[in-house]
Each structure stands twice: as structure tokens, then as C-alpha cells.
Amino acid sequence: MSRVKDIIVKVIPSKIANEFVKKYHYSGKVVNNSNLHFGAFLDNRLHGVLSYGSPTSKQRVLGLVQPSLWNEMLELNRMVFDDYLPKNSESRCIAISIRLIKKYAPHIKWILSFSDGTQCGDGTIYRASGFVLTAIKDNKNIIKDLKTGEYFHKGLSIAHNPNKKEYFKSLETLNGKQLRYIYLIDKTCKITVPILPFSKIDEMGAGMYKGKKITVAERKNKCVDSLNSRTVDDQSKGGGAIPTSTLHNNNINLIKKIS
């Protein structure tokens, strides 16, 4: 019998969330804008993290949903799980985190998230969790340092290397797509951009599973259990961390203060 209903989702401190993300997320990096972190616990240990925060450029995305003020949306900008959790854990954890946001931060009207079809996946978990697809575009911002094997956002990496001409020789730009997903908490709001059918993922060659190019149709034909993928679309492997305390007043106050 599945133990997915035994998973406990609660707010955790940034320090614990960031340590988990750095250890298990494929990028090895946190998003500095994250200010609300949920932990997924099973058997009294941490096995997953969902981090929410303001988008890097909120002015560029705020108009995607109307009406929407600057403090009425959040971006789910990191999600990572280890392999200990049972099938369907990811979609359940997303659902619980959104319910907690809806209860304790009722001013939040919608959630934004992006799926990295360059290194990771095409958003299987988002589609299973009720998000709608609103954009697929080329992603030329992820680069690999051929000397170190590390991955970076192009702007951040180049900005920190004064010898740019020489540094460019060690970089490889990855080819892939970025997919944008939206979840409306407030169903009276309207998405102002076209909602794309999921079939567009295959049409535009944006399908990816666990870092490898593959169409959504091929995944289904091969009976790949897409709901058990690991991260924001390829949840990383590994063990759990020591859990924190249960949801209490200061956690609730944190949710209420998010913007």
C-alpha cells in the first residue's frame, strides 16, 4: 500500500532547505529570492524541499495574470526530492504547499514556475498538479564550464570572470527549451497569455526526461512512470536530513508575510 498520505509537509528554515537543495538539486544551487520553504517528511526525516519566493524580474511576469498586484503571486523556484518517497509524492507535496499558502496567505492569487528543458525535464509534475502551460522558448542561458564540469546561468558566470575572452573558450552553451507554467489559486483571476496544449511540447521538441531528450509520447509508450521523476522534473537521489519542528505560530506568521 502506498505511503504517500503519510508524508508531512511543513514550513522549514531557510538554512535547512538550502542545505538540502545544494546537496540534491541537479544545479547544486539555491535561488536567493526564495523566502518560503516547505519540507516533505516521511519516517521523521526530510526527503524533499519546495522553495517559493519572488521572481527575479517580477515586473516582467506580473502581467501574466490579472488582476494581480506585486505581492499577490509567488514563484516555485526550487523543488527537489530524494528517492525515498513513494510514487506520486511530488504532486501531493505541491498540492499541500499550495493549500497552506491559500490558508495562511490568502492574498496570494497565483503561482509561477519554470521547467528546465535544457538539463532537467519538461514539467511532468506541474502538469500532474494542475498547472497550465503558457510558454515554450529556447533557453540559451545555461552554460557548462568544460574545465570544471559545473553549470551556470550565462550572465552570472561571465560577470564574475574578468578575463572574458579567454573564459569564453571554456564554455559550452546547452541547447534546450524553457517551459513556463502557471497555477491559479484564485480562480476569478484570468491568465492574459494563451494557454498551450501539452501536445506543443512534442511539436516544439521540448520533451525531456531525467536530463535526456525524449518526447512525452515516447515516455508513455515506454511506460515510464513520469510521476515518479525526481526534481523540477528530475528529483535528485540521496538520503534525508534531520527534521525540524512541526508547523507552529512563527511558521504561520512567515507564510502570512510572504510577498
C-alpha positions in Angstrom: 0.0 0.0 0.0 1.3 3.4 -0.9 2.5 5.6 1.9 2.1 8.9 0.1 -0.6 10.0 2.6 1.9 9.6 5.4 4.1 12.4 4.1 4.0 15.5 6.3 4.6 18.9 4.6 5.5 21.8 6.8 7.5 25.1 6.7 11.2 24.7 7.4 14.0 27.3 8.0 16.0 28.6 5.0 19.2 27.1 6.3 17.9 23.5 6.3 16.1 24.0 3.0 19.1 25.5 1.3 21.5 22.7 2.5 19.1 20.1 1.1 18.8 21.9 -2.2 22.6 22.3 -2.6 23.1 18.7 -1.9 20.3 17.1 -4.0 19.2 19.5 -6.7 20.9 18.9 -10.1 22.2 22.5 -10.2 23.7 22.4 -6.7 22.5 26.0 -6.3 19.7 27.8 -4.4 17.6 30.8 -5.6 18.4 33.7 -3.4 14.9 35.1 -3.8 13.4 32.1 -2.0 11.9 33.1 1.3 9.3 30.4 2.0 10.4 26.8 2.2 8.4 23.6 2.7 9.9 20.3 3.8 8.5 16.9 2.9 8.9 14.4 5.8 8.5 10.7 6.0 9.5 8.5 8.8 10.6 11.5 10.8 13.2 12.6 8.2 13.4 15.3 5.5 13.2 13.9 2.0 12.2 16.9 -0.1 12.1 20.7 -0.3 9.8 23.1 -2.2 11.1 26.7 -2.2 8.9 29.7 -3.1 9.8 33.4 -3.5 9.5 36.4 -5.7 10.6 36.1 -9.3 13.9 37.7 -10.2 12.2 40.1 -12.6 8.7 40.4 -11.2 7.8 43.4 -13.5 8.2 41.1 -16.5 5.8 38.4 -15.3 3.2 40.3 -13.2 1.1 41.0 -16.2 0.7 37.2 -17.0 -2.3 37.1 -14.6 -4.9 39.9 -14.0 -5.9 41.3 -11.6 -2.6 40.8 -9.7 -0.7 43.2 -7.5 3.1 42.9 -6.9 2.6 41.0 -3.6 -0.1 38.6 -4.9 2.0 35.9 -6.6 4.9 33.6 -5.9 7.3 31.6 -8.0 8.0 28.0 -7.1 11.7 28.3 -7.9 13.2 25.1 -6.5 11.8 21.6 -5.9 13.9 18.6 -5.1 13.2 15.2 -3.6 15.2 12.1 -2.9 14.2 8.6 -4.0 12.9 7.6 -0.6 9.4 8.9 -1.1 6.8 6.8 -2.8 5.1 7.3 -6.2 3.0 10.5 -6.6 4.8 12.2 -3.7 5.8 15.3 -5.7 2.3 16.2 -6.9 0.9 15.6 -3.3 3.6 17.8 -1.8 2.8 20.6 -4.3 -0.9 20.4 -3.5 -0.3 20.5 0.3 2.1 23.5 0.0 -0.4 25.4 -2.1 -3.2 24.6 0.4 -1.1 26.0 3.2 -0.4 29.2 1.2 -4.0 29.6 0.4 -5.0 29.2 4.1 -2.3 31.3 5.7 -1.6 33.8 2.9 -4.9 34.3 1.2 -3.6 37.4 -0.7 -1.5 35.1 -2.9 -3.5 34.6 -6.1 -1.3 32.5 -8.4 1.9 30.5 -8.6 4.5 30.7 -11.4 7.2 28.1 -12.2 9.6 27.2 -14.9 10.8 23.9 -16.1 14.3 23.5 -17.4 14.2 21.5 -20.6 17.9 22.1 -21.1 19.2 20.0 -18.3 16.3 18.5 -16.5 12.7 17.9 -17.6 9.7 19.3 -19.3 7.3 19.8 -16.4 5.7 16.4 -15.9 5.0 17.1 -12.2 3.5 20.5 -12.9 1.1 19.0 -15.4 0.1 16.4 -12.9 -0.5 19.1 -10.3 -3.0 21.2 -12.3 -0.6 23.9 -13.7 -1.2 25.1 -17.2 1.5 25.6 -19.8 1.8 29.2 -21.1 5.1 29.3 -22.9 7.9 27.3 -24.5 11.0 29.1 -25.6 14.6 28.5 -26.5 16.9 28.5 -23.4 20.4 29.7 -24.3 21.3 30.9 -20.8 22.6 27.7 -19.3 26.3 27.1 -20.0 28.7 24.4 -19.0 32.2 25.1 -17.8 34.2 22.5 -19.7 37.1 22.8 -17.3 35.2 22.2 -14.1 32.1 20.5 -15.4 29.9 23.0 -13.5 26.7 24.5 -14.9 25.9 28.2 -14.6 23.5 30.9 -15.8 25.4 32.6 -18.5 25.1 36.2 -17.1 26.2 35.2 -13.6 29.1 33.2 -14.8 30.5 35.7 -17.2 30.0 38.6 -14.9 32.4 37.1 -12.3 35.2 36.4 -14.8 37.3 39.5 -15.8 39.2 37.6 -18.5 36.1 37.2 -20.6 37.8 36.4 -23.9 39.8 33.5 -22.6 36.9 32.3 -20.4 34.6 32.1 -23.4 36.8 29.3 -24.8 36.0 27.0 -21.9 32.2 27.4 -22.1 29.6 25.3 -23.9 26.1 26.7 -24.3 23.5 24.0 -23.8 20.6 23.6 -26.2 17.1 23.1 -25.0 13.8 24.8 -24.0 12.4 26.6 -21.0 8.7 25.9 -20.3 6.6 28.3 -18.2 3.7 27.0 -16.0 1.0 28.9 -14.1 -1.3 27.7 -11.3 -4.3 29.9 -10.4 -5.1 29.8 -6.7 -7.8 32.5 -7.2 -9.9 31.1 -10.0 -11.5 34.5 -10.6 -8.2 35.8 -12.0 -7.5 35.4 -15.7 -4.3 34.3 -17.4 -3.6 37.0 -20.0 -1.5 34.9 -22.4 -2.5 31.9 -24.4 -2.7 28.5 -22.7 -0.8 26.0 -24.7 -1.9 22.4 -25.2 0.6 19.9 -23.8 0.9 18.5 -27.3 3.0 21.6 -28.1 5.9 20.1 -26.0 6.4 17.4 -28.6 5.7 19.7 -31.5 8.4 22.1 -30.4 10.9 19.4 -29.5 10.9 20.4 -25.8 10.4 17.0 -24.3 12.9 15.9 -21.8 13.1 13.3 -19.0 15.9 13.0 -16.4 18.2 15.2 -18.5 17.7 13.3 -21.8 15.7 14.4 -24.8 12.6 12.3 -25.2 9.1 13.1 -26.3 6.1 12.9 -23.9 4.6 10.3 -26.3 7.7 8.2 -26.1 7.7 8.3 -22.4 4.1 7.0 -22.4 4.9 4.3 -24.9 7.8 3.1 -22.8 5.6 3.1 -19.7 8.0 5.4 -17.9 6.5 6.3 -14.5 6.6 10.0 -15.1 5.0 10.9 -11.8 8.0 9.3 -10.0 10.6 11.5 -11.7 12.8 13.4 -9.4 13.4 17.3 -9.3 11.6 20.2 -11.0 11.5 17.4 -13.2 14.3 15.2 -12.1 14.2 14.9 -8.3 17.7 14.0 -7.2 18.8 10.9 -5.3 20.1 10.7 -1.8 19.1 10.4 1.8 17.2 12.6 4.2 18.2 15.2 6.8 17.2 15.5 10.4 13.6 17.0 10.5 12.6 20.3 12.1 9.8 21.1 14.4 6.1 21.0 13.3 4.2 23.9 11.9 3.7 26.4 14.7 2.9 30.1 15.1 6.1 31.6 13.8 5.8 29.3 10.7 2.3 30.6 10.1 3.5 34.2 10.5 6.2 33.5 7.9 3.6 32.4 5.4 1.5 35.4 6.1 4.4 37.8 5.5 5.4 36.4 2.1 5.0 38.6 -0.9 
